[in-house]
């Protein structure tokens, strides 16, 4: 009877051991999410200026991290701030600093500067205007100037193209160029940098403003006169501090970033991520 009980005891121990080995083999011990082959997803949303950086960086990160699923969308800086503040996104993107009202409403927001950028003034390629001063740009967007000949250009009506109220680019432009004065009511408002560029490219007489990464051969970027010198909107001139309409690009988290959000941000701040920023036409961190 004792011998039988002993055999049963050994059998129970053996079964328990096999169960433990089975659990270890199938990876059912406690490990960080993603290390068990599970898909881990995060939502990144906000600024259309930061959008191309975030998209290319997400693709590059996911290429080497098959369990990561990073979904990126635009909408504007204000959309990004609200989404992260209210918990519908994991990372918000902004092309401006957080407003005091936003910091009061969402006190746990943490900003991470990922790059710098300049705001380029663009016109239709056939426009003969060569340079603009900050005062002339302001006068154009106030509606004080309505014909290009008033700013050294052709005898043609000025068509104002700008951004909607959710845009961080508009917010920064309003502070830096407009000095918080109101835009002319005739301004056509677009919800993305791409929308501004496309409209300017297709509209003789149009003027718009976009991030450096959106400049291409379909539009003409205008040098801005600063301290009596005409300064082109280039990465080099933003780095040197010579270009007068420059700003930081940021990503925002609710508290310190953790998990996949932290890993993704670290990737952007690292060598490969900063290389992507340069390749997309923006200014890497020093």
C-alpha positions in Angstrom: 0.0 0.0 0.0 2.9 2.4 0.9 4.6 1.4 -2.4 1.5 2.2 -4.4 1.1 5.6 -2.7 4.8 6.3 -3.4 4.3 5.5 -7.1 1.2 7.8 -7.3 3.3 10.6 -5.7 6.1 10.2 -8.2 3.5 10.1 -11.0 2.0 13.4 -9.8 5.4 15.1 -9.6 6.2 13.9 -13.1 3.0 15.2 -14.5 3.5 18.6 -12.8 7.0 18.7 -14.2 5.7 18.0 -17.7 3.1 20.7 -17.4 5.8 23.3 -16.3 8.0 22.3 -19.3 5.0 22.6 -21.6 4.2 26.1 -20.3 7.8 27.2 -20.8 7.9 25.7 -24.3 4.7 27.5 -25.5 5.9 30.8 -24.0 3.1 31.1 -21.5 5.3 32.5 -18.8 5.0 36.3 -18.1 6.8 38.2 -20.8 6.4 41.7 -22.2 3.7 42.1 -24.8 5.1 41.5 -28.3 7.7 39.0 -27.1 5.1 36.2 -27.3 4.4 36.9 -31.0 1.4 39.1 -30.2 0.7 42.1 -32.3 1.1 45.3 -30.3 -0.7 48.4 -31.8 -0.4 52.2 -31.2 -2.1 55.1 -32.8 -0.2 58.2 -33.9 -2.2 61.2 -35.1 -2.0 65.0 -35.6 0.2 67.4 -37.6 0.3 66.9 -41.3 3.7 68.5 -41.3 5.1 65.7 -39.0 3.0 63.1 -40.9 5.5 62.1 -43.5 8.2 61.7 -40.9 6.0 59.5 -38.7 4.8 57.4 -41.6 8.2 56.6 -43.0 9.6 56.0 -39.5 6.7 53.7 -38.7 7.3 51.6 -41.8 11.1 51.4 -41.1 10.4 50.4 -37.5 7.8 47.7 -38.4 10.2 46.2 -41.0 12.4 45.0 -38.2 9.7 44.6 -35.5 7.1 42.3 -37.0 4.9 42.3 -33.9 4.5 46.1 -34.0 1.5 47.8 -35.7 1.9 51.6 -35.8 -1.1 53.4 -37.3 -0.4 57.0 -38.4 -2.9 59.6 -39.4 -3.1 63.4 -39.9 -5.8 65.9 -39.0 -3.7 68.8 -37.7 -1.8 69.6 -34.5 -4.9 70.5 -32.4 -6.4 67.1 -33.4 -3.2 65.4 -32.2 -3.2 67.2 -28.9 -6.8 66.5 -28.2 -6.5 62.8 -29.2 -3.6 62.2 -26.8 -5.1 64.2 -24.0 -8.4 62.3 -24.2 -6.8 58.9 -24.6 -7.8 58.1 -28.2 -4.2 58.0 -29.4 -0.9 56.9 -28.0 1.2 59.7 -29.6 0.2 63.1 -30.8 2.1 65.1 -33.5 2.4 68.9 -33.5 4.2 71.5 -35.5 3.9 74.1 -32.7 4.4 74.2 -28.9 1.6 73.3 -26.6 -0.7 76.1 -25.7 -1.2 77.1 -22.1 -4.9 76.2 -22.3 -3.9 72.7 -23.5 -1.4 72.2 -20.7 -4.0 73.3 -18.2 -6.6 70.9 -19.6 -4.2 68.0 -20.0 -1.5 68.5 -17.3 0.3 65.2 -17.9 1.2 65.8 -21.5 4.9 65.4 -22.3 6.5 66.9 -25.4 9.5 65.5 -27.2 11.2 67.5 -29.9 12.1 65.3 -32.8 13.2 67.8 -35.5 13.2 71.4 -36.7 11.4 72.9 -39.7 11.0 76.1 -41.6 7.7 77.4 -43.1 8.2 78.1 -46.8 6.2 80.8 -48.6 5.2 79.3 -52.0 3.6 80.7 -55.1 2.6 79.4 -58.5 5.7 78.6 -60.6 4.9 81.3 -63.2 4.8 84.1 -60.6 7.7 86.5 -61.2 8.0 87.8 -57.6 11.5 87.1 -56.4 11.6 87.9 -52.7 9.2 89.0 -49.9 9.8 90.7 -46.6 8.0 89.6 -43.5 6.0 92.9 -43.6 4.9 92.1 -47.2 3.9 88.6 -46.3 1.8 89.9 -43.4 0.2 92.6 -45.6 -0.7 90.0 -48.2 -2.4 87.7 -45.6 -4.1 90.7 -43.9 -5.7 91.5 -47.2 -3.9 94.9 -47.4 -2.2 93.8 -50.6 -4.6 92.3 -53.1 -2.5 92.6 -56.3 1.0 91.1 -56.8 2.3 94.4 -58.3 2.0 95.8 -54.7 4.7 93.3 -53.6 7.0 93.5 -56.7 5.2 90.9 -58.7 3.0 90.8 -61.8 -0.2 92.7 -62.3 -2.4 89.9 -61.0 -4.9 89.3 -58.2 -3.4 87.6 -55.1 -5.2 84.4 -54.2 -4.7 83.6 -50.5 -4.3 79.9 -49.6 -3.9 79.0 -45.9 -4.6 76.3 -43.3 -7.6 75.6 -41.2 -7.9 76.3 -37.4 -6.7 72.8 -36.4 -3.3 73.4 -38.0 -0.2 73.9 -35.9 1.5 75.5 -39.0 -1.3 78.1 -39.1 -0.9 78.7 -35.4 2.9 79.3 -35.7 2.5 81.4 -38.8 -0.1 83.5 -37.0 2.3 84.2 -34.2 5.5 84.6 -36.1 4.3 86.4 -39.3 0.8 87.8 -38.5 1.7 88.8 -35.0 -1.7 87.4 -33.9 -3.7 89.7 -36.3 -6.6 88.2 -38.2 -6.2 86.6 -41.6 -8.1 88.1 -44.5 -11.6 86.5 -44.8 -10.9 85.8 -48.4 -8.3 83.2 -47.5 -9.1 79.7 -48.8 -8.4 77.2 -45.9 -7.0 73.8 -46.5 -6.7 70.9 -44.0 -3.2 69.8 -44.9 0.2 71.0 -46.2 -0.4 68.8 -49.3 -3.7 70.5 -49.9 -2.1 74.0 -49.8 0.7 72.9 -52.1 -1.7 71.3 -54.7 -3.9 74.4 -54.8 -1.0 76.8 -55.2 0.5 74.7 -57.9 -2.8 74.8 -59.8 -3.8 78.4 -59.2 -2.0 81.3 -60.9 -1.7 84.2 -58.5 -1.9 81.9 -55.4 0.3 82.1 -52.4 0.6 79.6 -49.5 2.8 78.4 -46.7 4.0 74.8 -46.1 6.7 72.9 -44.2 10.1 72.5 -45.9 9.4 68.8 -46.7 6.6 69.8 -49.0 8.6 72.0 -51.4 9.0 70.5 -54.9 9.1 71.5 -58.5 5.3 72.1 -58.7 5.6 75.3 -56.7 8.1 78.2 -56.3 9.5 78.8 -52.9 10.2 82.5 -52.2 13.3 83.7 -50.3 12.3 85.8 -47.3 14.3 89.0 -46.6 15.8 89.0 -43.1 18.2 91.7 -42.0 18.4 93.0 -45.5 19.4 89.6 -47.0 17.2 87.3 -49.0 17.2 83.9 -47.3 16.0 80.8 -49.0 13.8 78.3 -47.1 16.4 75.5 -46.9 17.5 73.0 -44.2 20.9 74.7 -44.1 19.4 78.1 -43.4 17.2 76.7 -40.7 20.2 75.1 -39.0 22.2 78.3 -39.2 19.4 80.3 -37.8 19.3 82.6 -40.8 15.8 81.7 -42.0 13.3 83.7 -40.0 10.2 81.4 -40.1 11.5 78.3 -38.3 10.0 76.1 -35.5 10.3 72.8 -33.7 8.4 69.6 -34.5 7.2 67.6 -31.6 5.6 64.3 -30.5 3.4 64.2 -27.4 2.5 61.5 -25.0 0.3 61.4 -21.9 3.0 61.0 -19.3 6.4 59.6 -20.0 6.3 57.3 -23.1 6.2 53.6 -22.4 6.2 50.3 -24.3 5.9 50.5 -28.1 5.4 54.2 -28.0 8.7 54.7 -26.2 10.5 52.3 -28.5 9.1 54.1 -31.6 10.1 57.5 -30.2 13.6 56.2 -29.4 13.9 55.0 -33.0 13.0 58.4 -34.4 15.5 60.1 -32.0 18.2 57.6 -33.0 20.5 57.6 -36.0 18.1 55.8 -38.4 15.2 58.0 -37.4 17.1 61.3 -37.8 18.4 60.1 -41.2 14.8 59.7 -42.2 14.0 63.2 -41.0 16.8 64.6 -43.3 15.7 62.5 -46.2 12.1 63.8 -45.9 13.4 67.4 -46.2 13.3 68.4 -42.5 16.0 69.4 -40.1 17.5 66.6 -37.9 18.4 67.4 -34.3 21.9 68.6 -33.7 
